């Protein structure tokens, strides 16, 4: 399934950590993105997972809001619309620092399993 972006102009930033397989860099540079501007950042030094996530997070300084996806994540077709609705609803609420589009199967705070409603 493909994600739906409606008629939105959606920017894509692909960040590749230093030392990645050369095929990853080639794919990032050659992939088409028909939904808006595309930027590829090839990191000049190895950052590792944590520092790479922080470096990607700094894109917020120019983007205002972002959806950060790692290479092993899959999204539902309506993920972008949901994220836009979340931003529209909570963007001006100072109590909200970030929002997630994923879940863990076990809630460590409540010590209970979490099972989302499977609605297709």
Order of alpha helices (4+ residues) and beta strands (2+ residues): beta-alpha-beta-alpha-alpha-alpha-beta-beta
